Amino acid sequence: MRRTRRDSRSAGSHLERRRAARQQAAYRARGFGDFWQHMLVAEGAIDLAVDAIGLAPYDLAAVMVIVEEAGGTFTDRHGERTYLNDSAVSSNGLLHHHIAPLGN
Protein backbone atom coordinates (compact mmCIF):
# COMPACT_ATOMS: atom_id res chain seq x y z
CA MET A 1 0.00 0.00 0.00
CA ARG A 2 1.35 3.36 -0.98
CA ARG A 3 1.33 6.10 1.66
CA THR A 4 -0.12 9.42 0.69
CA ARG A 5 1.14 12.80 1.77
CA ARG A 6 -1.82 13.11 4.11
CA ASP A 7 -0.93 9.80 5.80
CA SER A 8 2.64 11.03 6.36
CA ARG A 9 1.46 14.26 7.99
CA SER A 10 -0.92 12.34 10.21
CA ALA A 11 1.83 9.95 11.28
CA GLY A 12 4.18 12.87 11.93
CA SER A 13 1.70 14.68 14.14
CA HIS A 14 1.03 11.45 16.04
CA LEU A 15 4.75 11.06 16.70
CA GLU A 16 4.97 14.70 17.79
CA ARG A 17 2.13 14.21 20.26
CA ARG A 18 3.82 11.09 21.66
CA ARG A 19 7.14 12.92 21.95
CA ALA A 20 5.50 15.87 23.70
CA ALA A 21 3.68 13.55 26.12
CA ARG A 22 6.94 11.77 27.01
CA GLN A 23 8.73 15.05 27.51
CA GLN A 24 5.99 16.33 29.81
CA ALA A 25 6.07 13.10 31.82
CA ALA A 26 9.86 13.21 32.17
CA TYR A 27 11.50 14.33 35.39
CA ARG A 28 13.64 16.77 33.43
CA ALA A 29 13.53 17.81 29.77
CA ARG A 30 16.75 19.17 28.32
CA GLY A 31 18.09 20.77 25.25
CA PHE A 32 21.64 21.82 25.80
CA GLY A 33 22.32 22.54 29.42
CA ASP A 34 24.83 22.83 32.19
CA PHE A 35 28.20 23.48 30.63
CA TRP A 36 27.49 23.98 26.94
CA GLN A 37 24.95 26.81 27.05
CA HIS A 38 27.23 28.86 29.31
CA MET A 39 30.13 28.30 26.91
CA LEU A 40 27.93 29.71 24.14
CA VAL A 41 27.43 32.82 26.30
CA ALA A 42 31.20 33.10 26.82
CA GLU A 43 31.73 32.73 23.07
CA GLY A 44 29.15 35.39 22.31
CA ALA A 45 26.92 33.03 20.34
CA ILE A 46 23.97 33.53 22.71
CA ASP A 47 23.20 36.33 25.17
CA LEU A 48 21.77 34.48 28.15
CA ALA A 49 21.76 31.00 29.70
CA VAL A 50 19.77 29.76 32.69
CA ASP A 51 20.14 26.53 34.66
CA ALA A 52 17.35 27.03 37.17
CA ILE A 53 17.86 24.13 39.57
CA GLY A 54 19.69 20.90 40.30
CA LEU A 55 23.36 21.72 39.83
CA ALA A 56 26.36 20.96 42.01
CA PRO A 57 29.42 23.18 42.60
CA TYR A 58 31.54 20.94 40.34
CA ASP A 59 29.09 21.67 37.49
CA LEU A 60 29.62 25.41 37.82
CA ALA A 61 33.09 26.27 39.18
CA ALA A 62 34.89 26.32 35.83
CA VAL A 63 31.86 27.77 34.04
CA MET A 64 31.87 30.82 36.31
CA VAL A 65 35.55 31.53 35.62
CA ILE A 66 35.20 31.08 31.86
CA VAL A 67 32.09 33.29 31.54
CA GLU A 68 33.60 36.06 33.65
CA GLU A 69 36.97 35.95 31.88
CA ALA A 70 35.11 36.34 28.59
CA GLY A 71 33.49 39.52 29.93
CA GLY A 72 30.14 38.06 30.95
CA THR A 73 28.27 37.98 34.23
CA PHE A 74 27.61 34.82 36.26
CA THR A 75 25.27 34.48 39.26
CA ASP A 76 22.87 32.02 40.81
CA ARG A 77 19.13 32.46 40.28
CA HIS A 78 18.99 34.80 43.28
CA GLY A 79 21.52 37.18 41.77
CA GLU A 80 24.43 36.14 44.00
CA ARG A 81 27.85 35.79 42.35
CA THR A 82 28.61 32.20 43.34
CA TYR A 83 29.03 28.72 41.94
CA LEU A 84 28.12 27.05 45.24
CA ASN A 85 24.33 27.11 44.86
CA ASP A 86 22.18 24.81 42.71
CA SER A 87 21.45 27.24 39.87
CA ALA A 88 23.24 29.40 37.33
CA VAL A 89 22.50 32.43 35.20
CA SER A 90 25.12 33.67 32.77
CA SER A 91 24.80 36.56 30.38
CA ASN A 92 26.76 38.86 28.16
CA GLY A 93 26.70 41.34 31.06
CA LEU A 94 24.31 43.71 29.35
CA LEU A 95 21.15 41.70 29.98
CA HIS A 96 21.87 40.29 33.39
CA HIS A 97 20.02 42.91 35.41
CA HIS A 98 16.85 42.14 33.40
CA ILE A 99 16.81 38.45 34.29
CA ALA A 100 18.48 38.12 37.70
CA PRO A 101 17.38 37.56 40.35
CA LEU A 102 14.93 34.92 39.14
CA GLY A 103 14.30 33.58 42.62
CA ASN A 104 12.62 36.73 43.96
HELIX and SHEET records of a PDB file:
HELIX    1   1 ARG A    5  ALA A   25  1                                  21    
HELIX    2   2 PHE A   35  GLU A   43  1                                   9    
HELIX    3   3 PRO A   57  GLU A   69  1                                  13    
HELIX    4   4 HIS A   96  ILE A   99  1                                   4    
SHEET    1   A 3 LEU A  48  ASP A  51  0                                        
SHEET    2   A 3 ALA A  88  SER A  91 -1                                        
SHEET    3   A 3 THR A  73  THR A  75 -1                                        
END                                                                             
